[in-house]
Amino acid sequence: MQDDTGNIQPPVQLLMVAAVFDVDRTLIPVTTTERIFIRYLLKKRILGARAVVQTAYFILKQFPRTSPFETIRRQRAYLAGQPYEKMRRLAHACFETEIKPRLSEAGIEAFNEHRAKGHTTVLLSGSLDFLLEPLKEYLGADHLIAARMEVKNGKLTGKILGDYPYGTYKAVLIQHFAKEHGLDFAQSYAYADHHTDHEVLRLFGNPVVINPKEKMQVIAQREGWPVKDFL
């Protein structure tokens, strides 16, 4: 391409339009994938009293320096020592029987509409990455940003690596993704349910609040964000 002076100009690089979907209580109403997985592991007797004791011990060890909720976010003690590949296989089995039937039809419809428009699709979640890989494959999502757990000698340590995708860190991670992939925030979409996701939603030109509880409903009304039910 030449400008008015006859000089050759580099082609204009188009920014990517994306649709970013939260998973827990958004694409999957009411509950979380990890809670479903824990119940599945208990039912299959993969987890038992030992896992409960491990988790309780780790929480007490960190208290009062760290709140129990923050401790659980940073350390999944109940999975410490479990073989990684075995957990991946169980996660796929759990998805087929327990998670997939719970997916919101309206959520899948919205997701597929974005795919049909050529938008890059992203799953952004605080759940474990190996637990969400089957969902990524099923939906045909382009990217997954989720919690990653340390693996040593083929076994999970329980420790979450890097920034945990929650609250402010969720917004930081999507900003890193945007910089790496050339995301156009102004033209892109984000779907989320929780009041801690407000920092993520504010980044996008097209934020959509899904299945909000009271705190998120108040934020949505204040910001003028549209609200939808994915049930």
N, C-alpha and C positions, 0 to 999 in steps of 0.2 A: 504494500500500500504506500502511495506517495502523498505527501502533503502539498500545499499550494506552492511551495518553493521547489518541488521536484525531488525533495529528499525522501528516501525510503524510511517509513516508520514501522516499528515492530507491531505485530498484530495485537489488538486489545485483548487482554486476558479476562475472560468472563469469570466472575465469582460464582461459587457453588451455592445453589439454593437447597437447603436441607429441611427435613422434618425430623425433629428430635422427640422421641417418646420415652417418658418415664415408664417403668414396668409395673412395680408393685402399687396396687390400688388405682392404677390407671388402665393399663392394658389388661391387668388381672384385678378385677374389683374386690374390694373388702379386705383382702388379706395379702400376704407377701409370698413370694416363691420360696423364700428360705423357711418360713413357718411350715409351708406345705411339705418341703423336703425333710424337715426335722420329724414331722409326724410320720412320713413315709419310712424313714430310717428306724423310728421306734417300732412301727408296725412290723417291719421286716426283721426286727431284733438285731439290727446293726449297731444301734445305740441302746444303752441301758443305764443302769445306776452309775456306772463309772463315768460316763460322759457328764451326767448331772453333777457329780462330785467334782470333776475337773473344772467345770465352769464355775461352780460356787467357790471353789478354792481360789481360782484366779481372780474373781471379782473381789473377794475379801482381801487378797494380797495387795491389790491396787488401791483399795479404799483406805483412807478418805482422799488420797491424792487425786484420784480419778473417779468420776461418778460411775455407777454400774452400767448405765446406758452407753457411756463413752467407752468403757472397758470392753463391752460386748461388740461394739462397732470395730474396735481395733484388734480384737483377739477372739477368734472363734475356737475357744478351748475345747468345745465338744467334738471338733474334728481333728484335733491334734493326734498324730500317730496313725491316722487312717491312710491307706494306700491311695495315692492320687488317681491312678487309672481305674481303680475299683469305684471310687466316688464319681468319677466321670461317667462310668457305665450306669451306675445307679441313678445319676442325675438324668440321663437320657430315658431310662425306664420310668422314672418318676414323672418326667414331662409328658410322656405318652399317656399314662393312666390317670394322673392327678392334676397336672397343670394345664395341659392343652384343653381339656373339657371346661376349664374355668375362664378361658380367654373371652374377653368382651367382643361380641359380634360387631357392635358399633365401633369399637377400637380397631378391630381388624379391617373393617370397611374404610375407616379414615386412613389407616396405614396404606392400604392398597390404592386408595385414591391418589396419595402422594407418589407412590411408585409409578402409577399410570401417567402422572404428569412429568416424570423424569427427575423428580426430586431425590436427592441422596437421603437415605433413611438411616437413622441412628437410634440405637437403644442406649439410654443413659440411666444407670441404676446403681444403687449401693449394694445390690445382691452380688453373690459370687459369680465370677465370669464363667466357670465351668458349669454352673447351674443354669445359666442363661444361653449358653451356646446352642442347645437344642431349639430354643425359641428363635434365636437369630436365623438358624437354618430353616426352620419352618416358615417364618415370615419372609425370608429372602432379604433380610436387612443388610445394608452395606457395611455398617460398622457397629461394634459393641464397645461401650465404655462402662466398665463395671469393676467391682473390687477384685483384686488379685491376691491370692494366698501364696505364701512362701511354700516351696516344696524342697525338701532335703532328702536325698537318698530314696527318692520315689515316694516319700510320704509327706502329707500335709503337716505343717508345724502349728497351724492355727493363726499364725501371724499374718496380718494384712500388710501388703507391700505398698509403699508410696502413699499418695494422698487418697484417703478414703472418700468415695463419691457421695458426700452428704453435705448439705448446707452450702457454705461458702466454697468448700473444696469442689463441689459439683460444678459450680460456676467457673472456677479456675480451670478445671479439666476441660470443659467445653470451650473455653477461650483458647487453651492450648491447641485443641483439635481444630478450631476455626483458623488459627494462624497457620497450622501445618497444611490444611487442606484448602485454604482460600474460601472460607464460608462467608456468605453475605448475610450478616445478621438481620439487616433491614428487610430482606425479602424472605427470610426463613421462618419456620414454624417450630413451636415448642409446646408439648402437651405434658402437664404434670398436675398432681393432686394436692401435695402437701405444702403447708405454709413455709416450710424450710426450703422449698424450691423457688421462692419468689425471686431470689437473686438470679437464678437461671432464666426464668420467664422474662425478667426485665431486659435481658440482653437481646431479645428477639422482637422483630417488627410485628410478628403474628403469634402472640402468646395465647394459649387456650387452657383454661382451668378445667380439670376433670374431677368429677365426683368429690367436690370440696366439702370439708368439714367446716365448722364455724369460723375458725381463724382464717382459713384460706378464703372462705366466702366473703369475709370482711375485706380482705386485701383485694380480691377480685372486684368488688364493688367500688372500692376507693380508686383503683387503677383504671377502671372501665374495661376490664378484660372479659371476654366472652366465657361463658360457663357451659359445659356440656356434660351429659351423663353417659358414661361408658359402662353399661350394665349388662 
